[in-house]
Amino acid sequence: MLQRMLRIRGLATAFSAFLLAAFGACTSDSDRSSTPASAPASMPASAPAATSQAAWPPKPPAAAEYADLRAAMVRTQLAEPDDDRLPVTDPRVLEAMRSAPRHVFAPGHLPSAAYGDWPLPIGHDQTISQPYIVALMTQLLKLTPESRVLEIGTGSGYQAAVLAHLTPHVYTIEIVEPLAERARRTLREQGYDTVECRHGDGHAGWSEAAPFDGIIVTCAADQLPKPLWDQLRPGGRIVIPIGRPDSIQRLEVITKTADGQRQQETVIPVRFVPMTGKQK
């Protein structure tokens, strides 16, 4: 199993040392960068805004660029991988990955690198996640257009953009303020007007917008923060890496049953940067 994870990561040696596992990464709610692992400086913690008047589904202008690279990415890395990783099969997720212009969320990198099978550094010791991990974690959420979803770790904004092609009800929190500012700006420039961004500590979640049908955490926690569980709707799912930063972690799907019980499923071994901030 570990050999499979190492093949999935596809890390380049030139990347920083923590890009060990090509899965999502963040610092508590920083980047949803991976290692298989943006608004004025005083950006307020905005309350959830009505999304009914914003355009949805989004039509990012940069999607007109590099469509061939995105199509190849979806075919060879997600739908028909040539190794033993689990294929991504949800047609809505695959279409979202074809539509979201990943290259604009990876400034400073060539488009060919942006659509490669690896994470990329985006500054502040964070990365933009490997496409496969973005797609897999998104598929595990099982979103519908009516779903309300919270992301912990905005990072570049790419994961939020992918989510926004599946539902207009996307809320995302980033603990690294410069990344939060840049992500919010990029999302707005690309027409992702239904995405609500906030700078803050993801341990606390976003109580004003709760309850959520799905919560995706893009950094590793020793245990699930209680506020996130409390803000999950019965029947909802949390996708989160669990484990210590100095060990192989587990990508978990935690479901809240109709009577409030917890069901937990381990998907694959992963390695993410640790969740920072204050445990609530």
N, C-alpha and C positions, 0 to 999 in steps of 0.2 A: 504493500500500500504506500509506504514512504517513497519507494522508487517511482511510483506513479505520480505522486505529488511533485517530486523533483522534476519529472519531465514536464508536468503542467506548467511549472513556474516559468520556464524558458528565460531565465535571467541572463542578462549580458554582464560580463565582468566589469565593464566600465561603470556600471551603475553603483550607487552608494550601497554600503555594506548591509543596510537593513532590508534591501529588496531581496529577501531570501525566498519568498514563497509565492510571489505573483498573486497575492490576494489582497483584498481591501485593507487599507491602512488608515490610521488617523491618530490624533492624540486626544482621545476622549470624545471629541466630536470634531476633530480636525479632519484631515483629508480622508476621504474614503479612498484613500489610496490603497494600493494593495501590495502585499508582499506574500503568493501560494507556495502573501502575507497576505464679501466683496461689496458698495454703498459707503458713505462717508465714514471716517475713522470713528465717529461717535454714533455709529449706526444703532438705532434703538432696537430693543427687543420687540419687534412689531407684533401686534395682535393679529390673529388670523383674519384675513380679508375675504370678502365675498369674491368667488371666482366665476360666478355665473356670467358676468359681463366681459370677461377676458376671452380671447380667442382660444378655442380648443376644438380639435387637437392642434398642437403647435405646428407651424410651418417655418422652421428656422431657415433664414436665407442662405446660410453656409452649407445647407444640405445639397445645394446644387453643385457643390464641389466634391470631387473625389468619391463619387458614388460607386465607381468601380472598385476602389479600395475597400469600401464598406461592404460591398457585396461579396468580395473575396474573403474578407474577415469573417462574415457570417457563415459562409459556406465551409471554409476550411478549419476554422477555430471552434465554431459553435455547433452547427448543424451536422457536419460530417467530419469530426476530428479524426486525424490519422493515428492517434494514440488511444490509450484505454480510458480516457476521461469520459464522463457521462455526457452524451449529447444534450444540447438544449433543444427542446422540441416544441415549446409553446409558440405557435405562429405569431401571436401578438408581441411576444418578447423579441422574436427574431426580426419582426418588422420595425420595432422600436430601435433595435440596434442598427438596422439599415438606415434609419431616419436621423438619428442624433449625430451631429457633426463633431465627432470626437476630436478632430484636429484643432478646433478652436478652444478646446478646454486643455490643450497641451501646448501652451506657448513656448517657443524656443526649440521645438522639435519638428523635424521634417514630417510631412504627412505620411510618408511611408513608415516612419517610426511610430507615429501616433496610432496607426492601425495594425501594428505588429502584435505578436502574441507574447506580450510582456507588459509590466508596469513601467511608468516613466516618472522621473522626479519632477515635481512642480514647485520646489522651494519649501523652506521652513521644515526640512527633513520629512517631507510628505511626498506621496506619489499619486498619480492617477492609476487606477486599478487596471489590471490585465482585463481585456475585453471578456474573456471567458468567465471570470469571476463575477464581473458586473452582471452578465447575462444569467449565470446560474443563480446568484442570490436573488435577482429580480424574479426569476421563474418560481423560486421557492416561496415567494410571498403570495402567489396565486391571486393577483389583483384583478378587479373588474373596473369598469369606468366609474362605478359608484364608490369604490374603495377610498378610504381616507388613510394616507400613509405618512409615516414620520421617518426621516433619515437622520441618524446620528453620525455626523462627520461629513459635512458638505464637500470639503476639500476643493477640488477643481470645479465642482458643479456638474460633472458629467453623469454621475449616477442619478442625480436629481432630474437631469434632462431626460434620461432614459425612462425614469418613472413617470415623467410628465406626458409621455406618449401613451401611457396606459390608463392614467386617471388625471383629472384636473385638480385633484385634492392632494397636493404634495407640500409637506412642511419639512424644512431641513435646517439643522443646527450645526454650527462650526465654532470650535473653541479658539482657533487661530484667527485673530481679527483680520489681518491682511488677506488671508485666503477667503474669509467670509465676504469681504468687500469685493474682491476680484470675481468670485463665483457669482455673486448677485448681479454684478455689472454684466458679465458674460451672458448669463441667463436672460437678462432683460434685452440685451442687444440681439439675441437670437430668437426673441419672441416667446420665451417661456414665461409668460405673464401670470400664469396660474400658480407658479411655484412661490411659496412664502419662505423667505430666508431670515435667519436670525443668528447673531453672534452670541454665544453663550456656552454654558457647560451642559453637555448632553445627558449627564447623569440625572438631571431633573426633568428631562423630557420637555413637553410643551403642553401644559395642563389646559390652557385656554382652548386648544384645538382638539383635545381628546373628547371621546375615545377614538382610537385608531383601529382600523381593520388590519393594518400591517405596520411593523416597525423593523427597519433594517439598520444594523449597527456595523460600522465599517472599521472597527478597531477591537482589539481583544480585551475582554474583561475577565477578572477572576470569577465573577458571578454576575448574574443578571441584576442590574440596578432595579431596586423595588419600584421606583416611580414609573419606570417603563412598563413593568408588569401591571401596575395599577391603571395605567392609561391605555391598556389593550382591551379592546371590546371582546366579550365572549364570542368565541368562534374565530378570533383573530390569531395572527401568527407573528412571531418575532424571529428574524434570521440574524444570528449573532455568533461570532467566534468566541469560544470560551477557553480560557487557559492562561497560564503564566507566560510572560514575554520571553523567558529564557527556555521555553520548551515548545514542542509541537502542540498546537491548539486544535480544537475540534470545531468545525462549522456545525452549529446546532440550529434546528428549527423547533421553537417552543410554541406550543399551541395552547390557548386558553379554551377549555371546554365550555359548553353552555352553562354548566353548574359551577364554573370558576376553578376547576381543577387544571393541573398542569400536565401536559403530555410533551415529551422531549424526544427528539430523534437526531442522531448523529449522522451527518451526510458524508463528509470527507475530512481528513486531517489537513490543517492549514497552518500558516504562521502569519500573524498580523502584528503591527506595532501596538503597544499597549494603549488602553484608554486612559486618558489623563483627566484631570479635574478632580472634583471632590465627590466621593461616594456618598450618595444620599441614603 
